[in-house]
């Protein structure tokens, strides 16, 4: 299980350049004019995790199979998108299909690259896109709530459950706020109902500050303003230079470390982006390991052992018996499964066990 992130933003902020770099493809055009991306381009990339090499070395695995993340390059939004401006309806529909929004903001100056609003102001750009998403959600909810109220009056149980969530969402939208501000105050059931409404502004947002190469290490005053805005919204923010990521994508793997060091960077922007995405969606990774392969699997934080087993195959969840579980630090520190067993660090966990990030697991099942 990976996750699907839609890359959005105004035209000419570096969305397609970032997408091309992340997926190491040239599938999306990166041209200096609006709407160069008409259909959403999709690319899967491996999630980098240094723990896999350590596990594979101990398990003497023939292959390493990382989990993957899907990026969707969605065409640039403009003011009026909620009314259909700039092919807006199509773009909004594309955003509705993703799990999280990666909102690229232009935080660099370049007279050769036009800006659709005529000035460099990433906070204002973010507000422009957010406003269009809120308008779309508001119009959608206002239509849907009428029918839901009628059903709720008729004692329809599903409608009675949905109605209070819809009314709270309408309240915050009318107050000029995105629906995701409700999440922290909702319990598990309310969050599930909110997700079922599939509102654009209920999706988690990660702001990507696209800076010039010289600002990649420390950011600049534009990225600092974005970070402050993100903090007030409960959103995430990372600083990336799409130009640097494009360079890295073209380098042989052996030359990447030297290039990063020359740029004053500890890691590629992709690594930062994925970690921030994992935090945003509350995802964790567990591993399976053996002579054939070491493999990473992604599950939601709080998932129990049977659910984690089901990510591998539905039969594993249906016939779940128990899971042999070794913490990553114990697996690596002790030198593998046999040593972990001898030290009493290989635990047999049942159906109620909540999986921890880094667990090395072996499932026992019977169908």
Secondary structure as the mmCIF struct_conf table of DSSP 4:
data_model
#
loop_
_struct_conf.conf_type_id
_struct_conf.id
_struct_conf.beg_label_comp_id
_struct_conf.beg_label_asym_id
_struct_conf.beg_label_seq_id
_struct_conf.end_label_comp_id
_struct_conf.end_label_asym_id
_struct_conf.end_label_seq_id
STRN STRN1 UNK A 4 UNK A 8
STRN STRN2 UNK A 10 UNK A 10
TURN_TY1_P TURN_TY1_P1 UNK A 11 UNK A 12
BEND BEND1 UNK A 13 UNK A 14
HELX_RH_AL_P HELX_RH_AL_P1 UNK A 15 UNK A 23
TURN_TY1_P TURN_TY1_P2 UNK A 24 UNK A 24
BEND BEND2 UNK A 25 UNK A 25
BEND BEND3 UNK A 28 UNK A 28
BEND BEND4 UNK A 32 UNK A 33
TURN_TY1_P TURN_TY1_P3 UNK A 34 UNK A 35
BEND BEND5 UNK A 39 UNK A 39
HELX_LH_PP_P HELX_LH_PP_P1 UNK A 40 UNK A 40
STRN STRN3 UNK A 41 UNK A 46
TURN_TY1_P TURN_TY1_P4 UNK A 50 UNK A 50
HELX_RH_AL_P HELX_RH_AL_P2 UNK A 51 UNK A 59
TURN_TY1_P TURN_TY1_P5 UNK A 60 UNK A 60
BEND BEND6 UNK A 62 UNK A 62
STRN STRN4 UNK A 63 UNK A 65
STRN STRN5 UNK A 68 UNK A 73
HELX_LH_PP_P HELX_LH_PP_P2 UNK A 74 UNK A 76
STRN STRN6 UNK A 77 UNK A 77
TURN_TY1_P TURN_TY1_P6 UNK A 79 UNK A 80
HELX_RH_3T_P HELX_RH_3T_P1 UNK A 81 UNK A 83
TURN_TY1_P TURN_TY1_P7 UNK A 84 UNK A 84
HELX_RH_3T_P HELX_RH_3T_P2 UNK A 85 UNK A 87
HELX_RH_AL_P HELX_RH_AL_P3 UNK A 88 UNK A 96
TURN_TY1_P TURN_TY1_P8 UNK A 97 UNK A 97
BEND BEND7 UNK A 98 UNK A 99
STRN STRN7 UNK A 100 UNK A 106
TURN_TY1_P TURN_TY1_P9 UNK A 111 UNK A 112
BEND BEND8 UNK A 113 UNK A 113
TURN_TY1_P TURN_TY1_P10 UNK A 116 UNK A 117
BEND BEND9 UNK A 118 UNK A 119
HELX_RH_AL_P HELX_RH_AL_P4 UNK A 122 UNK A 153
TURN_TY1_P TURN_TY1_P11 UNK A 154 UNK A 155
HELX_RH_AL_P HELX_RH_AL_P5 UNK A 157 UNK A 174
TURN_TY1_P TURN_TY1_P12 UNK A 175 UNK A 176
HELX_RH_3T_P HELX_RH_3T_P3 UNK A 179 UNK A 185
HELX_RH_AL_P HELX_RH_AL_P6 UNK A 188 UNK A 197
TURN_TY1_P TURN_TY1_P13 UNK A 198 UNK A 198
HELX_RH_3T_P HELX_RH_3T_P4 UNK A 200 UNK A 202
BEND BEND10 UNK A 203 UNK A 203
STRN STRN8 UNK A 204 UNK A 210
HELX_RH_3T_P HELX_RH_3T_P5 UNK A 213 UNK A 215
TURN_TY1_P TURN_TY1_P14 UNK A 216 UNK A 218
HELX_RH_AL_P HELX_RH_AL_P7 UNK A 221 UNK A 233
TURN_TY1_P TURN_TY1_P15 UNK A 234 UNK A 234
STRN STRN9 UNK A 236 UNK A 240
HELX_RH_AL_P HELX_RH_AL_P8 UNK A 242 UNK A 250
BEND BEND11 UNK A 251 UNK A 251
HELX_RH_AL_P HELX_RH_AL_P9 UNK A 253 UNK A 262
TURN_TY1_P TURN_TY1_P16 UNK A 263 UNK A 264
BEND BEND12 UNK A 266 UNK A 267
HELX_RH_AL_P HELX_RH_AL_P10 UNK A 269 UNK A 281
TURN_TY1_P TURN_TY1_P17 UNK A 282 UNK A 282
STRN STRN10 UNK A 283 UNK A 289
BEND BEND13 UNK A 291 UNK A 292
STRN STRN11 UNK A 293 UNK A 300
TURN_TY1_P TURN_TY1_P18 UNK A 301 UNK A 302
STRN STRN12 UNK A 304 UNK A 304
HELX_RH_AL_P HELX_RH_AL_P11 UNK A 305 UNK A 312
HELX_RH_AL_P HELX_RH_AL_P12 UNK A 314 UNK A 318
TURN_TY1_P TURN_TY1_P19 UNK A 319 UNK A 319
STRN STRN13 UNK A 320 UNK A 326
HELX_RH_AL_P HELX_RH_AL_P13 UNK A 328 UNK A 334
TURN_TY1_P TURN_TY1_P20 UNK A 335 UNK A 335
BEND BEND14 UNK A 336 UNK A 336
HELX_RH_AL_P HELX_RH_AL_P14 UNK A 337 UNK A 342
TURN_TY1_P TURN_TY1_P21 UNK A 343 UNK A 344
STRN STRN14 UNK A 347 UNK A 349
TURN_TY1_P TURN_TY1_P22 UNK A 351 UNK A 352
HELX_LH_PP_P HELX_LH_PP_P3 UNK A 353 UNK A 353
STRN STRN15 UNK A 354 UNK A 354
HELX_LH_PP_P HELX_LH_PP_P4 UNK A 355 UNK A 355
TURN_TY1_P TURN_TY1_P23 UNK A 357 UNK A 358
STRN STRN16 UNK A 360 UNK A 365
#
